[in-house]
């Protein structure tokens, strides 16, 4: 058997939607498993030289978890992963890996779990701990992950043009979360509630509202300060974005910055006076979730 799954990068939080909002991006990791080949793990693309090949990676761990959950052994297989999602940059690479592992294990073991997206989401959120990333990776589009474990998927506005400003250095999600305060002021909580409601309208119906809607008082300020310790020029980039009045937010815990481009080609290294080895990616929005191809 040969099975292949494609899973999208995701941008979580989206400004005021802390731990709730997520957007699927058309930047895909492709993972293939083959039961007719000798057991091995091969990586291509992002992180190929640093990821483990001893089955301790997130994809393999998710596969093993599902097999144990159903009390059945995984067959021997070779795995090849082509990674396009930058690692440690706030783009949901870990959630994509968890989703890929669940789907592939389900296919290999003929469990049918991969045919039920709600089940895949629940397992991925359990493994990864970040439902705001797992939801768009599974369902595509713009998603709202609720505290009770349910997800609401909405169609993003077709004119959204996401641009990713990817810094050269990563920031660990755990470190970025540790920088957050244990409590917030009531005024800041109300501010985020109002802007989160506006962000739903902006992302689905009226993108002209994005500059106002993406404002946040709960997490971005602290995370930007931490990111600046690793990528000092990020403060200058944010200042330039403000000068242009372009809508932006941290992607997940950062340090990648998600910009919604006001007109095609406007966001460039020159226009933002970016220094250093940053990458600018224009992935587009992915409206569908994971995709599976199975060959006997």
ABEGO torsion letter per residue (X at the ends): XBBBBBBBBBBBGGEABBGABBBBBBBBBBBBBBAABBBBBBBBEBGAAABBAAGABAAAAAAAAAAAAAGBBBBBBBBBBBBABBBGAGAGAAAAAAAAAAAAAAAAAGAGAAABAAAAAAAAAAAAGBAAAAAAAAAEEBBBBBAAGBBBBBBBBAABBBBBBBBABBBBAAAAAAABBABBBAAAAAAAAAAAAAAAAAAAABAAAAAAAABBAAAAAAAAAAAAAABAAAAAAAAAAAAAGBBBBBBEAOABBBBBBABBGABBAAAAGBBEBBBBBBAEBBABBBBBBBBX
